[in-house]
Amino acid sequence: MADGKFRLKAQVSSDNPSAVKPALERLIANKGTIRQTEQGFEVEAELQGESARTLNRMILSELRKAEKRTRIRSEWTSGDTIERFFDYVSKGTSKARGK
């Protein structure tokens, strides 16, 4: 299966944000932005991968290697489809508005 482009918007929270930040910076690198918030981090990036599920799993797995109690609420957009996740669990798919 060919890799697709996905636009990520996510909120990352952790019991130890300082442990998660370097891993998050390594994963996102120059592909987007990371903004620190009171709850953790807001992330926006454009990534390539097989699927939103695969990319979401890869990011959360890497972040949990740095700090086990890390959570991610993510929204992945590809074309006119939006997929939402809370941690590893899919919360549904919808059509993007305004397209």
Backbone atoms as SQL, in Angstrom:
CREATE TABLE atoms (id INTEGER PRIMARY KEY, chain TEXT, resi INTEGER, resn TEXT, atom TEXT, x REAL, y REAL, z REAL);
INSERT INTO atoms VALUES
  (1, 'A', 1, 'MET', 'N', 0.840, -1.187, 0.000),
  (2, 'A', 1, 'MET', 'CA', 0.000, 0.000, 0.000),
  (3, 'A', 1, 'MET', 'C', 0.882, 1.246, 0.000),
  (4, 'A', 2, 'ALA', 'N', 0.545, 2.231, -0.823),
  (5, 'A', 2, 'ALA', 'CA', 1.325, 3.462, -0.929),
  (6, 'A', 2, 'ALA', 'C', 1.083, 4.364, 0.277),
  (7, 'A', 3, 'ASP', 'N', 2.128, 5.100, 0.616),
  (8, 'A', 3, 'ASP', 'CA', 2.004, 6.059, 1.711),
  (9, 'A', 3, 'ASP', 'C', 1.172, 7.245, 1.277),
  (10, 'A', 4, 'GLY', 'N', 0.374, 7.757, 2.209),
  (11, 'A', 4, 'GLY', 'CA', -0.437, 8.938, 1.961),
  (12, 'A', 4, 'GLY', 'C', 0.022, 10.081, 2.841),
  (13, 'A', 5, 'LYS', 'N', -0.459, 11.281, 2.526),
  (14, 'A', 5, 'LYS', 'CA', -0.170, 12.455, 3.352),
  (15, 'A', 5, 'LYS', 'C', -1.320, 12.666, 4.315),
  (16, 'A', 6, 'PHE', 'N', -0.970, 12.915, 5.573),
  (17, 'A', 6, 'PHE', 'CA', -1.953, 13.128, 6.623),
  (18, 'A', 6, 'PHE', 'C', -1.604, 14.391, 7.386),
  (19, 'A', 7, 'ARG', 'N', -2.622, 15.201, 7.652),
  (20, 'A', 7, 'ARG', 'CA', -2.473, 16.408, 8.465),
  (21, 'A', 7, 'ARG', 'C', -2.900, 16.059, 9.884),
  (22, 'A', 8, 'LEU', 'N', -2.021, 16.256, 10.837),
  (23, 'A', 8, 'LEU', 'CA', -2.266, 15.913, 12.234),
  (24, 'A', 8, 'LEU', 'C', -2.545, 17.159, 13.056),
  (25, 'A', 9, 'LYS', 'N', -3.593, 17.084, 13.874),
  (26, 'A', 9, 'LYS', 'CA', -3.850, 18.061, 14.943),
  (27, 'A', 9, 'LYS', 'C', -4.040, 17.211, 16.186),
  (28, 'A', 10, 'ALA', 'N', -3.256, 17.484, 17.233),
  (29, 'A', 10, 'ALA', 'CA', -3.333, 16.631, 18.416),
  (30, 'A', 10, 'ALA', 'C', -3.059, 17.401, 19.699),
  (31, 'A', 11, 'GLN', 'N', -3.623, 16.872, 20.785),
  (32, 'A', 11, 'GLN', 'CA', -3.312, 17.331, 22.126),
  (33, 'A', 11, 'GLN', 'C', -2.635, 16.149, 22.828),
  (34, 'A', 12, 'VAL', 'N', -1.441, 16.390, 23.323),
  (35, 'A', 12, 'VAL', 'CA', -0.672, 15.364, 24.020),
  (36, 'A', 12, 'VAL', 'C', -0.557, 15.792, 25.475),
  (37, 'A', 13, 'SER', 'N', -0.902, 14.882, 26.388),
  (38, 'A', 13, 'SER', 'CA', -0.736, 15.171, 27.809),
  (39, 'A', 13, 'SER', 'C', 0.020, 14.017, 28.446),
  (40, 'A', 14, 'SER', 'N', 0.724, 14.339, 29.524),
  (41, 'A', 14, 'SER', 'CA', 1.577, 13.342, 30.156),
  (42, 'A', 14, 'SER', 'C', 1.795, 13.691, 31.621),
  (43, 'A', 15, 'ASP', 'N', 2.096, 12.665, 32.406),
  (44, 'A', 15, 'ASP', 'CA', 2.454, 12.893, 33.801),
  (45, 'A', 15, 'ASP', 'C', 3.844, 13.528, 33.909),
  (46, 'A', 16, 'ASN', 'N', 4.638, 13.421, 32.841),
  (47, 'A', 16, 'ASN', 'CA', 5.985, 13.983, 32.839),
  (48, 'A', 16, 'ASN', 'C', 6.275, 14.626, 31.476),
  (49, 'A', 17, 'PRO', 'N', 5.733, 15.827, 31.228),
  (50, 'A', 17, 'PRO', 'CA', 5.918, 16.474, 29.925),
  (51, 'A', 17, 'PRO', 'C', 7.378, 16.673, 29.529),
  (52, 'A', 18, 'SER', 'N', 8.251, 16.915, 30.489),
  (53, 'A', 18, 'SER', 'CA', 9.666, 17.132, 30.146),
  (54, 'A', 18, 'SER', 'C', 10.315, 15.867, 29.586),
  (55, 'A', 19, 'ALA', 'N', 9.813, 14.696, 29.939),
  (56, 'A', 19, 'ALA', 'CA', 10.336, 13.441, 29.382),
  (57, 'A', 19, 'ALA', 'C', 9.797, 13.195, 27.976),
  (58, 'A', 20, 'VAL', 'N', 8.578, 13.647, 27.738),
  (59, 'A', 20, 'VAL', 'CA', 7.911, 13.415, 26.453),
  (60, 'A', 20, 'VAL', 'C', 8.378, 14.403, 25.382),
  (61, 'A', 21, 'LYS', 'N', 8.711, 15.625, 25.782),
  (62, 'A', 21, 'LYS', 'CA', 9.032, 16.679, 24.819),
  (63, 'A', 21, 'LYS', 'C', 10.136, 16.288, 23.827),
  (64, 'A', 22, 'PRO', 'N', 11.284, 15.740, 24.262),
  (65, 'A', 22, 'PRO', 'CA', 12.323, 15.371, 23.285),
  (66, 'A', 22, 'PRO', 'C', 11.849, 14.316, 22.279),
  (67, 'A', 23, 'ALA', 'N', 11.069, 13.354, 22.728),
  (68, 'A', 23, 'ALA', 'CA', 10.548, 12.329, 21.817),
  (69, 'A', 23, 'ALA', 'C', 9.587, 12.961, 20.814),
  (70, 'A', 24, 'LEU', 'N', 8.745, 13.857, 21.275),
  (71, 'A', 24, 'LEU', 'CA', 7.795, 14.537, 20.408),
  (72, 'A', 24, 'LEU', 'C', 8.535, 15.395, 19.375),
  (73, 'A', 25, 'GLU', 'N', 9.556, 16.107, 19.822),
  (74, 'A', 25, 'GLU', 'CA', 10.350, 16.928, 18.905),
  (75, 'A', 25, 'GLU', 'C', 11.048, 16.068, 17.856),
  (76, 'A', 26, 'ARG', 'N', 11.535, 14.913, 18.245),
  (77, 'A', 26, 'ARG', 'CA', 12.201, 14.001, 17.316),
  (78, 'A', 26, 'ARG', 'C', 11.207, 13.470, 16.280),
  (79, 'A', 27, 'LEU', 'N', 9.997, 13.130, 16.711),
  (80, 'A', 27, 'LEU', 'CA', 8.981, 12.585, 15.805),
  (81, 'A', 27, 'LEU', 'C', 8.456, 13.626, 14.827),
  (82, 'A', 28, 'ILE', 'N', 8.244, 14.838, 15.309),
  (83, 'A', 28, 'ILE', 'CA', 7.663, 15.890, 14.474),
  (84, 'A', 28, 'ILE', 'C', 8.747, 16.622, 13.692),
  (85, 'A', 29, 'ALA', 'N', 9.911, 16.818, 14.318),
  (86, 'A', 29, 'ALA', 'CA', 11.067, 17.490, 13.701),
  (87, 'A', 29, 'ALA', 'C', 10.620, 18.722, 12.916),
  (88, 'A', 30, 'ASN', 'N', 10.939, 18.794, 11.637),
  (89, 'A', 30, 'ASN', 'CA', 10.595, 19.967, 10.832),
  (90, 'A', 30, 'ASN', 'C', 9.306, 19.761, 10.042),
  (91, 'A', 31, 'LYS', 'N', 8.474, 18.814, 10.462),
  (92, 'A', 31, 'LYS', 'CA', 7.235, 18.497, 9.754),
  (93, 'A', 31, 'LYS', 'C', 6.033, 19.266, 10.298),
  (94, 'A', 32, 'GLY', 'N', 6.246, 20.058, 11.350),
  (95, 'A', 32, 'GLY', 'CA', 5.124, 20.774, 11.936),
  (96, 'A', 32, 'GLY', 'C', 5.538, 21.594, 13.131),
  (97, 'A', 33, 'THR', 'N', 4.543, 21.903, 13.989),
  (98, 'A', 33, 'THR', 'CA', 4.805, 22.727, 15.157),
  (99, 'A', 33, 'THR', 'C', 4.341, 22.029, 16.434),
  (100, 'A', 34, 'ILE', 'N', 5.046, 22.335, 17.510),
  (101, 'A', 34, 'ILE', 'CA', 4.708, 21.828, 18.843),
  (102, 'A', 34, 'ILE', 'C', 4.611, 23.045, 19.747),
  (103, 'A', 35, 'ARG', 'N', 3.473, 23.167, 20.416),
  (104, 'A', 35, 'ARG', 'CA', 3.272, 24.304, 21.325),
  (105, 'A', 35, 'ARG', 'C', 2.954, 23.768, 22.711),
  (106, 'A', 36, 'GLN', 'N', 3.702, 24.215, 23.717),
  (107, 'A', 36, 'GLN', 'CA', 3.461, 23.777, 25.084),
  (108, 'A', 36, 'GLN', 'C', 2.232, 24.491, 25.638),
  (109, 'A', 37, 'THR', 'N', 1.391, 23.720, 26.353),
  (110, 'A', 37, 'THR', 'CA', 0.190, 24.257, 26.990),
  (111, 'A', 37, 'THR', 'C', 0.205, 23.842, 28.459),
  (112, 'A', 38, 'GLU', 'N', -0.794, 24.286, 29.204),
  (113, 'A', 38, 'GLU', 'CA', -0.902, 23.877, 30.614),
  (114, 'A', 38, 'GLU', 'C', -1.091, 22.371, 30.744),
  (115, 'A', 39, 'GLN', 'N', -1.819, 21.779, 29.804),
  (116, 'A', 39, 'GLN', 'CA', -2.125, 20.345, 29.857),
  (117, 'A', 39, 'GLN', 'C', -1.040, 19.482, 29.226),
  (118, 'A', 40, 'GLY', 'N', -0.146, 20.074, 28.441),
  (119, 'A', 40, 'GLY', 'CA', 0.892, 19.299, 27.765),
  (120, 'A', 40, 'GLY', 'C', 1.352, 19.996, 26.502),
  (121, 'A', 41, 'PHE', 'N', 0.928, 19.470, 25.334),
  (122, 'A', 41, 'PHE', 'CA', 1.369, 20.022, 24.064),
  (123, 'A', 41, 'PHE', 'C', 0.249, 19.995, 23.038),
  (124, 'A', 42, 'GLU', 'N', 0.240, 21.007, 22.173),
  (125, 'A', 42, 'GLU', 'CA', -0.603, 21.000, 20.988),
  (126, 'A', 42, 'GLU', 'C', 0.332, 20.788, 19.813),
  (127, 'A', 43, 'VAL', 'N', -0.036, 19.863, 18.943),
  (128, 'A', 43, 'VAL', 'CA', 0.817, 19.497, 17.827),
  (129, 'A', 43, 'VAL', 'C', 0.037, 19.663, 16.525),
  (130, 'A', 44, 'GLU', 'N', 0.684, 20.249, 15.540),
  (131, 'A', 44, 'GLU', 'CA', 0.163, 20.293, 14.180),
  (132, 'A', 44, 'GLU', 'C', 1.310, 19.902, 13.273),
  (133, 'A', 45, 'ALA', 'N', 1.043, 18.950, 12.369),
  (134, 'A', 45, 'ALA', 'CA', 2.100, 18.477, 11.479),
  (135, 'A', 45, 'ALA', 'C', 1.506, 17.819, 10.253),
  (136, 'A', 46, 'GLU', 'N', 2.343, 17.666, 9.245),
  (137, 'A', 46, 'GLU', 'CA', 1.967, 16.904, 8.063),
  (138, 'A', 46, 'GLU', 'C', 2.936, 15.734, 7.962),
  (139, 'A', 47, 'LEU', 'N', 2.381, 14.531, 8.016),
  (140, 'A', 47, 'LEU', 'CA', 3.191, 13.321, 8.009),
  (141, 'A', 47, 'LEU', 'C', 2.763, 12.396, 6.883),
  (142, 'A', 48, 'GLN', 'N', 3.670, 11.526, 6.488),
  (143, 'A', 48, 'GLN', 'CA', 3.355, 10.527, 5.476),
  (144, 'A', 48, 'GLN', 'C', 3.381, 9.154, 6.116),
  (145, 'A', 49, 'GLY', 'N', 2.431, 8.315, 5.703),
  (146, 'A', 49, 'GLY', 'CA', 2.386, 6.967, 6.232),
  (147, 'A', 49, 'GLY', 'C', 1.312, 6.149, 5.561),
  (148, 'A', 50, 'GLU', 'N', 1.243, 4.898, 5.975),
  (149, 'A', 50, 'GLU', 'CA', 0.297, 3.947, 5.401),
  (150, 'A', 50, 'GLU', 'C', -1.149, 4.311, 5.713),
  (151, 'A', 51, 'SER', 'N', -1.392, 4.715, 6.979),
  (152, 'A', 51, 'SER', 'CA', -2.750, 5.059, 7.399),
  (153, 'A', 51, 'SER', 'C', -2.670, 5.950, 8.634),
  (154, 'A', 52, 'ALA', 'N', -3.786, 6.613, 8.929),
  (155, 'A', 52, 'ALA', 'CA', -3.854, 7.433, 10.140),
  (156, 'A', 52, 'ALA', 'C', -3.661, 6.553, 11.367),
  (157, 'A', 53, 'ARG', 'N', -4.270, 5.378, 11.368),
  (158, 'A', 53, 'ARG', 'CA', -4.149, 4.457, 12.501),
  (159, 'A', 53, 'ARG', 'C', -2.680, 4.072, 12.747),
  (160, 'A', 54, 'THR', 'N', -1.962, 3.756, 11.672),
  (161, 'A', 54, 'THR', 'CA', -0.558, 3.367, 11.789),
  (162, 'A', 54, 'THR', 'C', 0.287, 4.513, 12.327),
  (163, 'A', 55, 'LEU', 'N', 0.084, 5.718, 11.791),
  (164, 'A', 55, 'LEU', 'CA', 0.841, 6.878, 12.262),
  (165, 'A', 55, 'LEU', 'C', 0.526, 7.194, 13.716),
  (166, 'A', 56, 'ASN', 'N', -0.746, 7.147, 14.080),
  (167, 'A', 56, 'ASN', 'CA', -1.161, 7.427, 15.452),
  (168, 'A', 56, 'ASN', 'C', -0.520, 6.423, 16.420),
  (169, 'A', 57, 'ARG', 'N', -0.556, 5.154, 16.061),
  (170, 'A', 57, 'ARG', 'CA', 0.032, 4.092, 16.899),
  (171, 'A', 57, 'ARG', 'C', 1.533, 4.296, 17.062),
  (172, 'A', 58, 'MET', 'N', 2.222, 4.647, 15.972),
  (173, 'A', 58, 'MET', 'CA', 3.663, 4.853, 16.018),
  (174, 'A', 58, 'MET', 'C', 4.011, 6.010, 16.958),
  (175, 'A', 59, 'ILE', 'N', 3.283, 7.122, 16.835),
  (176, 'A', 59, 'ILE', 'CA', 3.565, 8.287, 17.678),
  (177, 'A', 59, 'ILE', 'C', 3.304, 7.972, 19.143),
  (178, 'A', 60, 'LEU', 'N', 2.143, 7.400, 19.458),
  (179, 'A', 60, 'LEU', 'CA', 1.820, 7.116, 20.860),
  (180, 'A', 60, 'LEU', 'C', 2.782, 6.094, 21.451),
  (181, 'A', 61, 'SER', 'N', 3.144, 5.087, 20.697),
  (182, 'A', 61, 'SER', 'CA', 4.092, 4.072, 21.199),
  (183, 'A', 61, 'SER', 'C', 5.430, 4.712, 21.548),
  (184, 'A', 62, 'GLU', 'N', 5.922, 5.587, 20.681),
  (185, 'A', 62, 'GLU', 'CA', 7.194, 6.256, 20.952),
  (186, 'A', 62, 'GLU', 'C', 7.097, 7.176, 22.168),
  (187, 'A', 63, 'LEU', 'N', 5.997, 7.903, 22.286),
  (188, 'A', 63, 'LEU', 'CA', 5.832, 8.794, 23.433),
  (189, 'A', 63, 'LEU', 'C', 5.729, 8.004, 24.729),
  (190, 'A', 64, 'ARG', 'N', 5.076, 6.850, 24.688),
  (191, 'A', 64, 'ARG', 'CA', 4.933, 6.033, 25.897),
  (192, 'A', 64, 'ARG', 'C', 6.236, 5.336, 26.278),
  (193, 'A', 65, 'LYS', 'N', 7.167, 5.213, 25.362),
  (194, 'A', 65, 'LYS', 'CA', 8.500, 4.717, 25.734),
  (195, 'A', 65, 'LYS', 'C', 9.196, 5.742, 26.631),
  (196, 'A', 66, 'ALA', 'N', 8.929, 7.020, 26.383),
  (197, 'A', 66, 'ALA', 'CA', 9.519, 8.095, 27.197),
  (198, 'A', 66, 'ALA', 'C', 8.785, 8.252, 28.523),
  (199, 'A', 67, 'GLU', 'N', 7.462, 8.117, 28.509),
  (200, 'A', 67, 'GLU', 'CA', 6.637, 8.234, 29.722),
  (201, 'A', 67, 'GLU', 'C', 5.372, 7.420, 29.521),
  (202, 'A', 68, 'LYS', 'N', 5.233, 6.390, 30.346),
  (203, 'A', 68, 'LYS', 'CA', 4.125, 5.451, 30.186),
  (204, 'A', 68, 'LYS', 'C', 2.749, 6.122, 30.252),
  (205, 'A', 69, 'ARG', 'N', 2.600, 7.076, 31.143),
  (206, 'A', 69, 'ARG', 'CA', 1.296, 7.733, 31.312),
  (207, 'A', 69, 'ARG', 'C', 1.181, 8.965, 30.421),
  (208, 'A', 70, 'THR', 'N', 1.191, 8.717, 29.131),
  (209, 'A', 70, 'THR', 'CA', 1.029, 9.766, 28.125),
  (210, 'A', 70, 'THR', 'C', -0.239, 9.469, 27.348),
  (211, 'A', 71, 'ARG', 'N', -0.991, 10.534, 27.054),
  (212, 'A', 71, 'ARG', 'CA', -2.255, 10.393, 26.321),
  (213, 'A', 71, 'ARG', 'C', -2.234, 11.290, 25.089),
  (214, 'A', 72, 'ILE', 'N', -2.946, 10.871, 24.051),
  (215, 'A', 72, 'ILE', 'CA', -3.036, 11.681, 22.840),
  (216, 'A', 72, 'ILE', 'C', -4.472, 11.670, 22.317),
  (217, 'A', 73, 'ARG', 'N', -4.969, 12.858, 22.044),
  (218, 'A', 73, 'ARG', 'CA', -6.249, 13.030, 21.336),
  (219, 'A', 73, 'ARG', 'C', -5.858, 13.600, 19.983),
  (220, 'A', 74, 'SER', 'N', -6.119, 12.836, 18.928),
  (221, 'A', 74, 'SER', 'CA', -5.626, 13.251, 17.622),
  (222, 'A', 74, 'SER', 'C', -6.714, 13.255, 16.570),
  (223, 'A', 75, 'GLU', 'N', -6.477, 14.097, 15.576),
  (224, 'A', 75, 'GLU', 'CA', -7.366, 14.218, 14.437),
  (225, 'A', 75, 'GLU', 'C', -6.466, 14.209, 13.202),
  (226, 'A', 76, 'TRP', 'N', -6.689, 13.226, 12.332),
  (227, 'A', 76, 'TRP', 'CA', -5.883, 13.036, 11.130),
  (228, 'A', 76, 'TRP', 'C', -6.742, 13.326, 9.912),
  (229, 'A', 77, 'THR', 'N', -6.297, 14.245, 9.060),
  (230, 'A', 77, 'THR', 'CA', -7.045, 14.595, 7.862),
  (231, 'A', 77, 'THR', 'C', -6.254, 14.171, 6.633),
  (232, 'A', 78, 'SER', 'N', -6.940, 13.476, 5.740),
  (233, 'A', 78, 'SER', 'CA', -6.364, 13.093, 4.455),
  (234, 'A', 78, 'SER', 'C', -7.453, 13.283, 3.409),
  (235, 'A', 79, 'GLY', 'N', -7.199, 14.170, 2.447),
  (236, 'A', 79, 'GLY', 'CA', -8.233, 14.486, 1.462),
  (237, 'A', 79, 'GLY', 'C', -9.417, 15.106, 2.177),
  (238, 'A', 80, 'ASP', 'N', -10.596, 14.522, 2.002),
  (239, 'A', 80, 'ASP', 'CA', -11.787, 15.051, 2.670),
  (240, 'A', 80, 'ASP', 'C', -12.246, 14.152, 3.821),
  (241, 'A', 81, 'THR', 'N', -11.340, 13.311, 4.324),
  (242, 'A', 81, 'THR', 'CA', -11.675, 12.397, 5.410),
  (243, 'A', 81, 'THR', 'C', -10.904, 12.762, 6.675),
  (244, 'A', 82, 'ILE', 'N', -11.624, 12.803, 7.790),
  (245, 'A', 82, 'ILE', 'CA', -11.023, 13.069, 9.101),
  (246, 'A', 82, 'ILE', 'C', -11.216, 11.829, 9.963),
  (247, 'A', 83, 'GLU', 'N', -10.103, 11.349, 10.558),
  (248, 'A', 83, 'GLU', 'CA', -10.168, 10.229, 11.504),
  (249, 'A', 83, 'GLU', 'C', -9.716, 10.746, 12.862),
  (250, 'A', 84, 'ARG', 'N', -10.489, 10.407, 13.905),
  (251, 'A', 84, 'ARG', 'CA', -10.174, 10.858, 15.262),
  (252, 'A', 84, 'ARG', 'C', -9.805, 9.656, 16.137),
  (253, 'A', 85, 'PHE', 'N', -8.837, 9.892, 17.039),
  (254, 'A', 85, 'PHE', 'CA', -8.390, 8.846, 17.952),
  (255, 'A', 85, 'PHE', 'C', -8.226, 9.415, 19.352),
  (256, 'A', 86, 'PHE', 'N', -8.476, 8.586, 20.352),
  (257, 'A', 86, 'PHE', 'CA', -8.071, 8.859, 21.731),
  (258, 'A', 86, 'PHE', 'C', -7.158, 7.709, 22.093),
  (259, 'A', 87, 'ASP', 'N', -5.900, 8.016, 22.333),
  (260, 'A', 87, 'ASP', 'CA', -4.863, 7.001, 22.488),
  (261, 'A', 87, 'ASP', 'C', -4.888, 6.092, 21.264),
  (262, 'A', 88, 'TYR', 'N', -5.026, 4.778, 21.457),
  (263, 'A', 88, 'TYR', 'CA', -5.016, 3.860, 20.311),
  (264, 'A', 88, 'TYR', 'C', -6.411, 3.625, 19.730),
  (265, 'A', 89, 'VAL', 'N', -7.433, 4.157, 20.373),
  (266, 'A', 89, 'VAL', 'CA', -8.819, 3.835, 20.023),
  (267, 'A', 89, 'VAL', 'C', -9.389, 4.831, 19.009),
  (268, 'A', 90, 'SER', 'N', -9.946, 4.302, 17.918),
  (269, 'A', 90, 'SER', 'CA', -10.607, 5.136, 16.922),
  (270, 'A', 90, 'SER', 'C', -11.900, 5.681, 17.506),
  (271, 'A', 91, 'LYS', 'N', -12.129, 6.958, 17.306),
  (272, 'A', 91, 'LYS', 'CA', -13.363, 7.595, 17.763),
  (273, 'A', 91, 'LYS', 'C', -14.242, 7.994, 16.590),
  (274, 'A', 92, 'GLY', 'N', -13.894, 7.502, 15.409),
  (275, 'A', 92, 'GLY', 'CA', -14.765, 7.720, 14.268),
  (276, 'A', 92, 'GLY', 'C', -14.111, 8.435, 13.113),
  (277, 'A', 93, 'THR', 'N', -14.817, 8.383, 12.003),
  (278, 'A', 93, 'THR', 'CA', -14.393, 9.001, 10.756),
  (279, 'A', 93, 'THR', 'C', -15.513, 9.905, 10.265),
  (280, 'A', 94, 'SER', 'N', -15.141, 11.041, 9.679),
  (281, 'A', 94, 'SER', 'CA', -16.140, 11.949, 9.125),
  (282, 'A', 94, 'SER', 'C', -15.562, 12.647, 7.903),
  (283, 'A', 95, 'LYS', 'N', -16.406, 13.338, 7.203),
  (284, 'A', 95, 'LYS', 'CA', -15.996, 14.133, 6.054),
  (285, 'A', 95, 'LYS', 'C', -15.603, 15.517, 6.528),
  (286, 'A', 96, 'ALA', 'N', -14.532, 16.050, 5.951),
  (287, 'A', 96, 'ALA', 'CA', -14.098, 17.406, 6.284),
  (288, 'A', 96, 'ALA', 'C', -15.109, 18.404, 5.751),
  (289, 'A', 97, 'ARG', 'N', -15.394, 19.419, 6.517),
  (290, 'A', 97, 'ARG', 'CA', -16.335, 20.460, 6.102),
  (291, 'A', 97, 'ARG', 'C', -15.600, 21.486, 5.251),
  (292, 'A', 98, 'GLY', 'N', -16.347, 22.105, 4.363),
  (293, 'A', 98, 'GLY', 'CA', -15.772, 23.186, 3.568),
  (294, 'A', 98, 'GLY', 'C', -14.922, 22.741, 2.410),
  (295, 'A', 99, 'LYS', 'N', -14.988, 21.478, 2.051),
  (296, 'A', 99, 'LYS', 'CA', -14.191, 20.991, 0.911),
  (297, 'A', 99, 'LYS', 'C', -15.055, 20.867, -0.294);
